[in-house]
Amino acid sequence: MPSNALADSLRVALVRMGRRMRRERVDESLSLHHLSALGAMQQLKEPTLARIAAAECVKPPSMVKTLQHLEAMGYVERSDHPSDGRMVVFRISGKGDAMIAETRERRNRTLAAAIERLDPAEREILEKAVPLIERLAEA
């Protein structure tokens, strides 16, 4: 298969897989944008409004509503910045951590069940493909 055709097929398959995994979430009242903001918060050492917004490629005013919603739902807590009184640091609450963990577990169970339906040769191919897909993601 030519590289362009393979790229097209792989892109479509990955998009479909991503959509399938995103449907598996614990709190369906949260948008994908909300879940993405929580994911960004997990990755950041000091999740301030500006840093979360930058990680999500949005302007800080747009992120304000997202964080307010997550805080109102009990998934996010805020505290004063330890050295800059003008800033606020956000963190995922215990409730938020539990929701994220359960969502990940649900997604893993769904994917594991689908993998179990593959025959051993297909699972072996998939296992070999994971490092390649990881390398493609870094490119």
Secondary structure, DSSP 8 states (H G I E B T S, - for coil): --HHHHHHHHHHHHHHHHHHHHH--S-TTS-HHHHHHHHHHHH-SS-BHHHHHHHTTS-HHHHHHHHHHHHHTTSEEEEE-SS-TT-EEEEE-HHHHHHHHHHHHHHHHHHHHHHHTS-HHHHHHHHHHHHHHHHHHH-
